[in-house]
């Protein structure tokens, strides 16, 4: 099983779109996929129109339990989008877990995912600069995709996220712990197909200079925002086809 976290330290840079798109594309390709919504905003949960199977049975229950083994399988809710896609939903009070300083709390998500029936787990991370939620994702994941737009926020979000990942690796090195987290690349979304502005060109060039920019770039389509409001998958619509095609090629690069 591969566990992939989607991360940026900036908001509004297509992070949730990237996480949901990778998860759904993988599911449509036949992979048993679980999308973990780790963001207290619950944007992915709302978009997929899923509800916890019971009161309080969301990702916060995993993060608050001293022994969450098996909770990943128990809390995963079947999505109506695909028979191969399940979701571990989020809720606003997941932000309370940011105050949790219990010993080894950052390992609870990883523990909960052990033995889950999935080929791929995708974690939609909050745009935090470290902290317990991000540490939980870093400990659970074995690969990471950075989400970005061609903007200063997109560049800053990737740069900050990469610094956090580097600090995580250094801390693992200091305690002689194995480092299994690899950087799969940067997904650049919402790219205008008209003549781009100078700041957009400069931001794209800066991201390309990292050597991690995944191709193709994901085009801007109004259908994305429209379907997020109605709880639908943009792949059901002709206008969403170019975005689906872009993510299909990206998935083939980042999924083992």
C-alpha positions as CSV (number, residue, x, y, z in Angstrom):
1,X,0.0,0.0,0.0
2,X,1.2,3.5,-0.8
3,X,0.3,6.5,1.4
4,X,0.5,9.8,-0.4
5,X,0.1,13.2,1.4
6,X,-0.8,16.3,-0.5
7,X,0.6,19.4,1.1
8,X,1.2,23.1,0.9
9,X,1.6,25.7,3.6
10,X,-0.5,28.2,1.6
11,X,-4.3,28.1,1.3
12,X,-6.2,28.5,-2.0
13,X,-3.5,26.7,-4.1
14,X,-5.6,23.7,-5.4
15,X,-4.5,21.4,-2.6
16,X,-7.9,19.8,-2.0
17,X,-8.5,19.6,-5.8
18,X,-5.2,17.8,-6.2
19,X,-5.9,15.4,-3.4
20,X,-9.4,14.6,-4.5
21,X,-8.4,14.3,-8.1
22,X,-5.5,11.9,-7.4
23,X,-7.8,9.8,-5.2
24,X,-10.6,9.7,-7.7
25,X,-8.4,9.1,-10.7
26,X,-6.7,6.2,-8.9
27,X,-10.1,4.8,-8.0
28,X,-11.3,5.0,-11.6
29,X,-8.1,3.2,-12.7
30,X,-9.1,0.3,-10.4
31,X,-7.1,1.0,-7.3
32,X,-8.8,0.5,-3.9
33,X,-8.4,4.1,-2.6
34,X,-9.0,5.8,0.7
35,X,-9.0,9.6,1.0
36,X,-8.2,10.9,4.4
37,X,-9.4,14.4,5.0
38,X,-7.0,15.8,7.7
39,X,-8.1,19.4,7.2
40,X,-10.4,20.9,9.8
41,X,-12.1,22.9,7.0
42,X,-13.3,19.5,5.8
43,X,-13.3,20.8,2.2
44,X,-12.8,17.3,0.7
45,X,-15.5,15.8,3.0
46,X,-17.9,18.5,1.8
47,X,-17.0,18.1,-1.9
48,X,-17.6,14.3,-1.8
49,X,-20.7,14.9,0.2
50,X,-19.9,12.2,2.8
51,X,-20.9,12.0,6.5
52,X,-19.3,10.2,9.3
53,X,-20.9,6.8,10.0
54,X,-21.8,8.0,13.5
55,X,-21.5,11.0,15.9
56,X,-17.8,12.0,16.2
57,X,-16.6,9.1,14.0
58,X,-14.3,11.2,11.8
59,X,-10.5,11.5,11.6
60,X,-10.5,13.4,14.9
61,X,-11.5,10.2,16.6
62,X,-8.3,8.5,15.3
63,X,-6.1,11.4,16.4
64,X,-7.6,11.5,19.9
65,X,-7.4,7.8,20.6
66,X,-4.4,6.3,22.4
67,X,-4.9,3.0,20.6
68,X,-6.5,3.7,17.2
69,X,-5.5,0.4,15.6
70,X,-8.2,-0.6,13.1
71,X,-9.9,2.7,13.2
72,X,-9.0,3.6,9.6
73,X,-10.9,0.6,8.3
74,X,-13.8,1.2,10.7
75,X,-14.2,5.0,9.9
76,X,-13.8,4.9,6.1
77,X,-17.1,5.8,4.5
78,X,-18.0,4.5,1.0
79,X,-18.2,7.3,-1.6
80,X,-21.0,7.4,-4.2
81,X,-18.5,8.6,-6.8
82,X,-16.7,5.2,-7.2
83,X,-17.0,1.7,-5.8
84,X,-13.2,1.9,-5.3
85,X,-13.2,5.1,-3.3
86,X,-13.8,5.5,0.5
87,X,-13.3,8.6,2.6
88,X,-12.3,9.1,6.2
89,X,-14.1,12.4,6.8
90,X,-13.1,15.5,8.8
91,X,-14.9,18.0,11.0
92,X,-14.2,21.5,12.4
93,X,-13.3,20.2,15.8
94,X,-10.4,18.3,14.3
95,X,-8.5,21.5,14.9
96,X,-8.7,20.7,18.7
97,X,-6.1,18.0,18.0
98,X,-3.5,20.8,17.4
99,X,-3.3,21.2,21.1
100,X,-2.6,17.5,21.8
101,X,0.9,17.0,23.2
102,X,0.5,13.4,24.3
103,X,3.4,11.1,23.8
104,X,3.5,9.6,20.3
105,X,0.2,11.2,19.3
106,X,1.8,11.9,15.9
107,X,1.9,8.1,15.2
108,X,-1.9,7.6,15.7
109,X,-2.9,8.1,12.1
110,X,-0.2,5.7,10.9
111,X,-1.3,3.1,13.4
112,X,-4.9,3.5,12.3
113,X,-4.0,2.8,8.7
114,X,-2.2,-0.4,9.4
115,X,-4.1,-3.3,7.7
116,X,-6.6,-1.0,5.9
117,X,-8.1,-2.5,2.8
118,X,-6.6,-0.2,0.2
119,X,-4.0,0.0,-2.5
120,X,-3.6,3.8,-2.1
121,X,-4.3,6.2,0.8
122,X,-4.3,9.9,-0.1
123,X,-4.1,12.4,2.8
124,X,-5.5,15.9,2.2
125,X,-3.4,18.0,4.6
126,X,-4.3,21.4,6.2
127,X,-2.1,24.3,5.2
128,X,-0.2,24.3,8.5
129,X,3.4,25.2,9.2
130,X,4.1,21.9,11.0
131,X,2.2,21.0,14.1
132,X,0.5,17.8,15.3
133,X,-1.8,17.4,12.2
134,X,1.1,17.7,9.7
135,X,3.3,15.5,11.9
136,X,0.6,12.9,11.8
137,X,0.6,13.0,8.0
138,X,4.4,13.0,7.7
139,X,4.6,9.9,9.9
140,X,1.9,8.1,8.1
141,X,3.0,8.9,4.5
142,X,5.7,7.3,2.4
143,X,5.4,9.9,-0.5
144,X,4.4,13.5,-0.8
145,X,3.0,15.7,-3.6
146,X,3.1,19.5,-3.2
147,X,0.2,21.4,-4.6
148,X,0.7,24.9,-6.1
149,X,-0.7,27.6,-8.4
150,X,1.3,30.0,-10.5
151,X,1.4,32.7,-7.9
152,X,3.6,33.9,-5.0
153,X,1.3,32.0,-2.6
154,X,1.8,28.9,-4.6
155,X,5.6,29.2,-4.5
156,X,5.7,30.2,-0.9
157,X,3.4,27.3,0.1
158,X,5.7,24.8,-1.6
159,X,8.9,26.3,-0.2
160,X,7.5,26.3,3.3
161,X,6.2,22.7,3.0
162,X,9.6,21.5,1.8
163,X,11.3,23.2,4.8
164,X,8.9,21.4,7.1
165,X,9.6,18.1,5.4
166,X,13.4,18.7,5.6
167,X,13.0,19.4,9.4
168,X,11.1,16.2,9.8
169,X,13.8,14.3,8.0
170,X,16.5,15.9,10.1
171,X,14.7,15.0,13.3
172,X,14.4,11.4,12.1
173,X,18.1,11.3,11.3
174,X,19.0,12.6,14.8
175,X,17.2,9.6,16.4
176,X,18.6,7.2,13.9
177,X,15.1,6.4,12.6
178,X,14.5,5.2,9.1
179,X,13.4,7.9,6.5
180,X,10.8,6.5,4.1
181,X,9.2,9.7,2.9
182,X,10.0,10.6,-0.7
183,X,9.0,13.7,-2.6
184,X,6.9,12.7,-5.7
185,X,6.8,16.2,-7.2
186,X,4.8,19.4,-7.5
187,X,1.4,19.6,-9.2
188,X,0.8,23.0,-10.7
189,X,-3.0,23.6,-10.9
190,X,-5.4,26.2,-12.2
191,X,-3.1,27.2,-15.1
192,X,-4.5,29.8,-17.4
193,X,-4.4,28.7,-21.1
194,X,-4.5,32.3,-22.3
195,X,-1.3,34.4,-22.3
196,X,-0.1,34.3,-18.6
197,X,0.9,37.3,-16.6
198,X,4.5,38.1,-15.8
199,X,4.1,37.1,-12.1
200,X,2.5,33.8,-13.2
201,X,5.4,33.1,-15.6
202,X,8.0,34.0,-12.9
203,X,6.2,31.7,-10.4
204,X,6.1,28.8,-12.8
205,X,9.8,29.3,-13.6
206,X,10.6,29.3,-9.9
207,X,8.7,26.0,-9.4
208,X,10.3,24.5,-12.5
209,X,13.7,25.4,-11.1
210,X,13.2,22.9,-8.3
211,X,13.4,20.1,-10.8
212,X,10.2,18.7,-9.3
213,X,7.5,20.2,-11.4
214,X,5.2,17.4,-12.7
215,X,3.9,17.6,-16.3
216,X,1.4,18.3,-17.6
217,X,0.3,21.4,-15.9
218,X,-3.3,21.2,-14.8
219,X,-5.5,23.7,-16.8
220,X,-8.0,26.1,-15.2
221,X,-11.6,25.1,-15.7
222,X,-14.7,26.8,-14.1
223,X,-16.4,23.4,-13.8
224,X,-14.2,22.6,-10.8
225,X,-15.7,25.3,-8.6
226,X,-19.2,24.5,-9.9
227,X,-19.1,20.8,-9.0
228,X,-17.5,21.5,-5.6
229,X,-20.7,23.4,-4.7
230,X,-22.9,20.5,-5.8
231,X,-20.9,17.5,-4.5
232,X,-20.1,16.1,-7.9
233,X,-17.1,14.8,-9.7
234,X,-16.0,17.1,-12.6
235,X,-15.0,14.0,-14.6
236,X,-18.7,13.5,-15.3
237,X,-18.8,16.5,-17.5
238,X,-17.2,17.2,-20.9
239,X,-15.8,20.5,-19.6
240,X,-13.8,18.7,-17.0
241,X,-12.2,16.3,-19.5
242,X,-8.9,18.3,-19.9
243,X,-8.4,18.3,-16.1
244,X,-9.2,14.6,-15.9
245,X,-6.6,13.9,-18.6
246,X,-3.9,16.0,-16.8
247,X,-4.4,14.2,-13.5
248,X,-4.4,10.8,-15.2
249,X,-0.9,11.4,-16.5
250,X,0.2,12.8,-13.1
251,X,-1.2,9.8,-11.2
252,X,0.8,7.5,-13.5
253,X,4.0,9.3,-12.4
254,X,3.4,9.5,-8.6
255,X,1.6,6.2,-7.9
256,X,3.7,3.1,-7.6
